[in-house]
Amino acid sequence: RGGTVSRRAPVCWSRPHVRSSLEGLHHTRVVSRGEMDVPDCRAFFGFDVDGSDGPRPRYPVKELAACPPQCETRSSLLQLISDGSVVFAEALWDHVTMDVQELGFKAGDVIEVVDATDKEWWWGRIMDSEGWFPASFVRLRVNQDEPMEEYLAHLGEIQALDEGQASLGSLSGPGLPCKEQMRTNVINEIMSTEQDYIKHLKDICEGYIKQCRKRTDMFTEDQLRTIFGNIEDIYRFQRKFLKTLEKRFNKEQPHLSEIGCCFLEYQTDFQIYSEYCNNHPNACVQLSKLMKVNKYVFFFEACRLLQRMIDISLDGFLLTPVQKICKYPLQLAELLKYTNPQHRDYKDVDAALNAMKNVARLINERKRRLENIEKIARWQSSIEDWEGEDVLSRSSELIFSGELTKLSQPQNKSQQRMFFLFDHQMIYCKKDLLRRDMLYYKGRLEMDHMEVIDLEDGREKDFNISVKNALKLRSLNTEEIHILCTKKPEQKARWLRAFADERRQVLHDRETGFSLTDLQKKQAMLNACKSHPAGKPKAVTRPYCDFLLRQKHPSLPTALPQQQVFMLAEPKRKTTFWHNIGRLTPFKK
């Protein structure tokens, strides 16, 4: 399925009647057709490449090229169709389309293959509907001799039986492989794609990184770290994971293999992909800059030819780890579908599917967090009179913000302040009297050592004053006490939820091991400083408002519109006398 994440055919795929194919994606080119042969590459490098002597076996690249699983039997398939035989295929994935020339279907549908001349798009028929469909979305039926009517009738009987019993052979029937055969196919696909993936990683590490490190005149270590990320660590981990898979793989009877436990054993190790996925956009930017210079274009092409890799650019190879981590849940879902509940591997496969979904969810969450740190850095750079360490030194998430009345000992002085609750700390600022969009830093509270107490309306014993809609922050290490008051009970309840969310966020980060690297913090602050040139007045203007509006906190109540939430942070100004006079302008003569 060529690394497809969703079950819908990519809109960029070319059909035989629309020949605009993506360059280098749906076709491969052997080395002998390359513009540079091996001797030319050696001359370009200026040294002999280790291990490049002698021919190397070719292998399919299933993660990069959308090669249908039936490539090996394509010639026999064409022969069957040309002989007038009726050929049926079973849909593996949903194909949703708005194109009238394409054939839509759902997973499990049976399609009559009418024309398979094109390698990637076939013409098929379902009942009265005909159209093009991607060949990689279907699997040819094993038994092509069974008439369609009998097959559909028998399939209906099988589905009725399957509701009442879950025996291993309940899905077996003419034309459709039994569950054991389907599970064998999925297991074999997982093993073969895993072996191919290892070869891709090896080619990247030995074909590109190894050669780049020899050219210190062209690449710095920082550049290589940006382009390739931690792909070498991924390569070492995947080799270890493959060895574990091979130990649990039953070569004689693949359907009896128990590989679910392998994913459970390494579920935390798969989080190594988070760093790579987060770095991938930076790698694309760095690589695009280098590819504007001809010597780098020739160098990377020479690396590819020397390693005898298929005709795909480096950025295409660097995309494979991102595709792979997204493909694991799809493969496990397919495996679970054809694993009988009585199978010894069923519970482990089910748990492995949930585990890999959680890994993908965690990677997405970390990516979102890293995208937000630059916004936080820009927010800090807009604050006047900043003191102490940067927000990013300890925090990476804005939990909630709003205006509160702050009471502090010993004077019990009441102050209106803007509060910004991050993980681990809360910053409070003062608004400028004239420019209400400008904030001045006034202090911070360490939330790791604070106890949040919900106060009842009435007299507060520590401050000996009457309070309403108030909550208390008391330090666990010192005698520091703060009372914060809101204007409405709803706002107080929202702040209490925000404080609880902050503690949950800190605990979750500790459990998952999430943290910012010094390089990420430094780069975010440098980018923020560039956005505020020296001498230019700083203010929390519209971009900051948009930043708050775009925040999607898990604890944000769905019933409360974001506009109303923002009103807590930016309360509506009271109308002045001169404003009311201005409203009478239309009545002037």
ZIPE-V818427 format. One record per helix or strand. SS is the DSSP state (H for helix, E for strand). FROM is the first residue (numbers start at 1). TO is the last residue. If there is no record, write none. Layout:
ss:SS from:FROM to:TO
ss:SS from:FROM to:TO
This chain:
ss:E from:15 to:15
ss:E from:18 to:18
ss:H from:31 to:33
ss:H from:38 to:45
ss:H from:71 to:82
ss:E from:87 to:91
ss:E from:95 to:95
ss:E from:102 to:102
ss:E from:105 to:105
ss:E from:110 to:115
ss:E from:121 to:126
ss:E from:129 to:134
ss:H from:135 to:137
ss:E from:138 to:140
ss:H from:148 to:164
ss:E from:173 to:173
ss:E from:176 to:176
ss:H from:179 to:214
ss:H from:221 to:228
ss:H from:231 to:248
ss:H from:254 to:256
ss:H from:260 to:265
ss:H from:269 to:290
ss:H from:294 to:306
ss:H from:314 to:318
ss:H from:320 to:337
ss:H from:346 to:381
ss:E from:384 to:384
ss:H from:391 to:393
ss:E from:398 to:408
ss:E from:413 to:422
ss:E from:425 to:431
ss:E from:439 to:446
ss:H from:447 to:449
ss:E from:450 to:454
ss:E from:458 to:460
ss:E from:465 to:467
ss:E from:470 to:475
ss:E from:481 to:485
ss:H from:489 to:512
ss:H from:518 to:530
ss:H from:542 to:550
ss:H from:562 to:569
ss:H from:577 to:582
ss:H from:585 to:587
